[in-house]
Amino acid sequence: MKWTEKLLKKIGDLIQIILNWMVILSVLVSKRSLKILQIPFIISGKITNFFRDVSRVLGETFTALFICAIGDLIAGILLSGMTNTLEMLPGLLVLIPGAIGMRGNIFGALGSRLGSNLHIGTLTPELKKSPILNQNIISAMILTIIMSIFLAFAAKGFCILLGFESISLVDFTVISVLGGIFSGALLLPATILISIKSYENGWDPDNVTTPLIAASGDLFTIPSILLAVQILLWVKNGYTESILFVIFIIIGIMGFIYGVKSGSHLKKIIVHSTPALFLASLFGTTAGTILNGSFSTILGNPSILALVPLFSGESGDLVSILGARLSSGLHIGSIESSLRPTEGALRNFAIIIILAIIIYPLIGILAYFGSLAMGLETVGLAKMVFISTSAGLMLTPIMLLIAFYLNTISYRKGLDPDNIVIPLSTSITDPVANTFLMLMVLFTLGLAF
């Protein structure tokens, strides 16, 4: 009997151990199951909170980007109507993207500085005379002349380097500087107006002001270049053209000397902006060489020219919005100056990705119907949307990295992002954007043939 009792006791102990383990396992499984079941609710909550937090940002930025897209579309239609001019003046296409980008860079930075001064109280919405206001306006004028001259030399240099047929250096300079003067005369009051209205209406300049000024630059630059070309044709092959060239060079040199020897604020703007704008102009001219290299394809499909300012303009706007938001976040401490994106940076990445998914198909649609309305030969709605969307989504991750690392590195170096980050980020984006766009054009039209 004793062995039976011992056996039953051992069996009972074993059963109790098994039951205890089953209880522990059941509790563990239940906990894990609860956590797994909570995942969709947690994700849903995070998504809901994300959209609730950034709904205003998305609303402001999309509205600004849509307005910019209309301006870029008009610029694109005007550019697509320039095919005869571009054939008559070979190499001019190399200059145009740099000229468009340069206006947005100079006056976008001006708008950013004016907005900052309005917020800290060194300027008033009435814009009463003050050294700060005067020096900001003078800086824009000096930089416009200097960078227009540099763009002309860069465009001619790239044409020689790559063996493109091109107009003379004098022709490039006269067109570039006259175009800069004409567009600057329109952009200066427009920038001041946009800066004041954004301040008075409480718009976030990171989301609204910079892209609107950039779009104004796109819109005003093409007509200004057309007017400059017309003046060049009137004075070409005469003494007047050479005299204008010499006058522009002298004004550029004297303007730079005056800038670096004047008040501390003006000197800071000129000294900080000039190297960044030189680099930006080189990137912009690189974008022009990419387009010029595909000129025969563009001539056969003029609607592609309507898409070019739209695509590069909206890409520049997206990267400038991201750059401005990251810069603000770094300054107020909501984003860490880490070389690895933190939560604050990733949140801003998500905003740009959402906007890109919406904007790139939209600009393909706008380019198609804009070209159709102007009677231009088009590549078809489906192909236009495919080209724009695929090129845009390829470009988006690169834009995120460009804006993030430029902001982080410049912040660590103590540089002013108003003068550096936005010009460089938009200008680095331009050649990459045009490269992807032309690759997708060739790929898509290659499939068609």
Buried (B, 14 or more C-beta within 10 A) or exposed (E): EEEEEEEEEEEEEEEEEEEEEEEEEEEEEEEEEEEEEEEEEEEEEEEEEBEEEBEEBBEBBBBBBBBBBBBBBBBBBBBBBBBEBBEEBBBBBBBBBBBBBBBBBBBBBBBBBBBBBBEEEEBEEEBEEEEBBEBBBBBBBBBBBBBBBBBBBBBBBBBEEEEBEBBEBBBBBBBBBBBBBBBBEBBBEBBBEBBBBBBEEEBBBBBBBBBBBBBBBBBBBBBBBBBBBEBBEEBBEEEBBEEBBEEBBEBBEEBBEBBBEBBEBBBBBBEBBBEBBBBBBBBBBBBBBBBBBBBEBBEEBBBBBBBBBBBBBBBBBBBBBBBBBBBBBBEEEBBBBEEEBEEBBEBBBBBBBBBBBEBBBBBBEBBBBBBBEBEBEBBEBEBBBBBBBBBBBBBBEBBBEBBBEBBBBBBEEEBBBBBBBBBBBBBBBBBBBBBBBBBBBEEBBEEEE
